[in-house]
Amino acid sequence: MNEFDLNKTLDNIQEHTMVKEVLLVDDEGPFLFTLADALSIYNKYFNIRTAMNGIEAVTILKTAPVIDLVVTSLGMMPKTDGFELVAHISKNYPEIPVIVTTAFDTPKLKELMYGVNIFHYMEKPLDITLFRLGHKKCYSPSLTYVFIEELVENIFKGLGTKPVKLNPMQVQMKISGKQKEEILKTMNSANDLKKTLYDLAHSFKRQGSYGKAIFCYGELLERSSDMQASITYLFALGQIMGKMHDFENAVSYYQEASKLCNVITDISYWINNNLGFSLCMLKRFLEAEKYCRLAIAMNSGRFNAFKNLGLSLEGQGKLREAIDAYITAIKIDAKDIRAMNLFEIILDKHPELKEEYNEGLEECRNMVEKSYQYRKPEQLQ
């Protein structure tokens, strides 16, 4: 191979191994930085840069060596909104793919889609409630694993590279040999082993150090001869698996805990409720219905099981029954907007039901609106 061919080969290798640059743009700081943190595990494949408005984004585009892809919100960002930024990129950097995130579809978005080259757009993971007051949508961002998975897949597609799937939460599940040794050392020096282990497990769970928490709860289960204590540990393990979106293992732990529950207690309600939700996430809707109804029979004054019952019924195609369950959940606790969101989504998907439930929808919106009027401003953030 001559020198020219060798240099060309080296240039090609460098081009294909160079880490790509992805720019995230969003004026919602918590959303932006949580998203950047979740995507940081892909730093072997692409670097993340962030900007909180269009002006910052334009500056980065001008000064950075190369930006390979942009993910931007269409929100009304200060100085330059998302629409203006997308138009700017389309005009000045037509080679850069743009992924747009939006809280909801708007006519302006559809108009923009015809006018500029957007690679992909997707809905933000928001709990959205439509308020009659001002005809505005009030939302609070809550990042979800499903959203991150979809975004990552589209980032890889936009970069033109082979998709790689990592668990954004895998860091939280890790426990090193050294960390296990430290926990065992603490156990060996403990005066009250079970209390020490439980305190450690609870603390690790609260901190999000789930690998260490799972290890401690496992040690507790091995040493437990008390049925009620075992139920508590199994329930905690089910909660952790649910947070990690490992719903198969969540179901296993909740089912094991459910078998041990021979008396109705508060934890019995939550075991059945969470089991119903986990089964819904696995699309095992008929099984889920059974446990949701068990939870309701134990305590009909909580909204959670009615909301999850709605999910299970909707999954079975029982739309009217699902809507009734969502309405009941809203009436019990209008401050939690998840049931309201699900009610609106089901009507958006099935417009043939809108006229039938228009009155109920308006009533529920009024209840949610009133519940927010009585909350302190900091609670709405």
BELHU-V578741 format. One record per pair of residues at least 12 apart in sequence whose C-alpha atoms are under 7 Angstrom apart, sorted by sequence separation. I is the first residue (numbers start at 1). J is the second residue. D is the distance in Angstrom with one decimal. If there is no record, write none. Layout:
# BELHU-V578741
I/J/D + I/J/D
This chain:
# BELHU-V578741
36/48/6.6 + 127/139/5.5 + 201/213/4.5 + 221/233/6.8 + 238/250/4.3 + 276/288/4.2 + 310/322/4.1 + 126/139/6.2 + 127/140/5.8 + 238/251/7.0 + 258/271/6.5 + 276/289/6.6 + 292/305/5.3 + 310/323/6.6 + 326/339/5.3 + 126/140/6.0 + 127/141/6.6 + 126/141/4.7 + 201/216/5.2 + 238/253/5.1 + 276/291/5.1 + 310/325/5.0 + 125/141/6.4 + 126/142/5.9 + 201/217/6.1 + 217/233/5.9 + 237/253/6.6 + 238/254/5.7 + 275/291/6.7 + 276/292/5.2 + 292/308/6.5 + 309/325/6.5 + 310/326/5.7 + 125/142/6.0 + 254/271/5.8 + 292/309/5.4 + 326/343/6.1 + 125/143/5.7 + 235/253/6.7 + 273/291/6.5 + 307/325/6.3 + 99/118/6.5 + 104/123/6.3 + 125/144/6.3 + 197/216/6.0 + 234/253/5.4 + 235/254/6.0 + 272/291/5.1 + 273/292/5.4 + 306/325/5.3 + 307/326/5.4 + 98/118/5.3 + 99/119/5.7 + 100/120/6.3 + 101/121/5.7 + 102/122/6.3 + 103/123/5.6 + 234/254/6.6 + 272/292/6.3 + 289/309/5.8 + 306/326/6.5 + 323/343/6.1 + 97/118/6.7 + 98/119/5.2 + 99/120/4.8 + 100/121/4.4 + 101/122/5.0 + 102/123/5.0 + 103/124/5.2 + 254/275/5.8 + 97/119/5.4 + 98/120/6.8 + 99/121/5.4 + 100/122/6.3 + 101/123/5.6 + 102/124/5.5 + 125/147/6.4 + 235/257/6.4 + 272/294/6.6 + 273/295/5.5 + 306/328/6.7 + 307/329/5.7 + 54/77/7.0 + 101/124/5.7 + 103/126/6.8 + 197/220/6.8 + 214/237/6.6 + 234/257/5.7 + 272/295/5.4 + 289/312/5.5 + 306/329/5.3 + 22/46/6.5 + 53/77/5.5 + 55/79/6.6 + 251/275/5.8 + 288/312/5.9 + 289/313/7.0 + 19/44/6.8 + 20/45/6.5 + 21/46/5.5 + 22/47/6.0 + 23/48/5.9 + 24/49/6.1 + 25/50/5.9 + 26/51/6.6 + 27/52/4.5 + 53/78/6.1 + 54/79/6.8 + 55/80/6.1 + 304/329/7.0 + 19/45/5.4 + 20/46/4.4 + 21/47/4.9 + 22/48/5.1 + 23/49/4.7 + 24/50/4.8 + 25/51/4.8 + 26/52/5.1 + 27/53/5.8 + 53/79/7.0 + 54/80/4.7 + 74/100/6.7 + 90/116/6.0 + 194/220/6.7 + 231/257/5.0 + 269/295/4.8 + 286/312/6.7 + 303/329/4.4 + 19/46/5.1 + 20/47/6.1 + 21/48/6.2 + 22/49/6.1 + 23/50/5.6 + 24/51/6.3 + 25/52/5.6 + 26/53/6.4 + 53/80/6.5 + 54/81/6.1 + 69/96/5.4 + 70/97/6.5 + 71/98/5.9 + 72/99/6.4 + 73/100/5.7 + 74/101/6.5 + 90/117/6.1 + 251/278/6.2 + 285/312/4.6 + 19/47/6.7 + 25/53/6.4 + 54/82/6.8 + 68/96/5.8 + 69/97/5.1 + 70/98/4.9 + 71/99/4.7 + 72/100/5.1 + 73/101/4.7 + 74/102/5.6 + 250/278/6.8 + 251/279/6.9 + 69/98/6.0 + 70/99/6.2 + 71/100/5.8 + 72/101/6.1 + 73/102/5.8 + 87/116/6.4 + 231/260/6.7 + 269/298/6.1 + 303/332/5.6 + 210/240/6.8 + 269/299/6.8 + 285/315/5.8 + 302/332/6.7 + 303/333/6.2 + 54/85/5.6 + 247/278/5.4 + 277/308/5.7 + 280/311/6.7 + 285/316/6.3 + 301/332/6.8 + 25/57/6.7 + 273/305/5.3 + 276/308/6.7 + 280/312/5.9 + 307/339/5.7 + 227/260/6.9 + 334/367/6.1 + 335/368/6.1 + 247/281/7.0 + 264/298/6.8 + 330/364/6.7 + 334/368/4.8 + 247/282/6.8 + 172/208/6.3 + 173/209/6.8 + 175/211/5.1 + 235/271/6.6 + 335/371/5.5 + 172/209/5.2 + 173/210/5.1 + 174/211/4.9 + 175/212/5.7 + 334/371/6.1 + 335/372/6.6 + 172/210/5.4 + 173/211/4.1 + 172/211/6.3 + 23/67/6.8 + 21/66/6.8 + 22/67/6.1 + 21/67/5.1 + 22/68/5.9 + 23/69/6.4 + 24/70/6.1 + 25/71/6.2 + 26/72/6.1 + 21/68/5.3 + 22/69/5.0 + 23/70/4.7 + 24/71/4.8 + 25/72/4.5 + 26/73/5.3 + 20/68/6.1 + 21/69/6.8 + 22/70/5.8 + 23/71/6.1 + 24/72/5.9 + 25/73/6.3 + 27/77/5.7 + 97/158/5.9 + 169/244/6.5 + 69/158/6.9 + 69/159/6.8 + 68/159/6.7 + 31/141/6.5 + 41/168/6.6 + 39/168/6.9 + 38/168/5.5 + 129/337/6.3 + 127/337/6.8 + 127/338/6.3 + 129/340/6.4 + 129/341/5.7 + 128/341/5.7 + 127/341/6.6 + 132/365/7.0 + 131/365/6.3 + 131/369/6.2 + 140/381/6.9
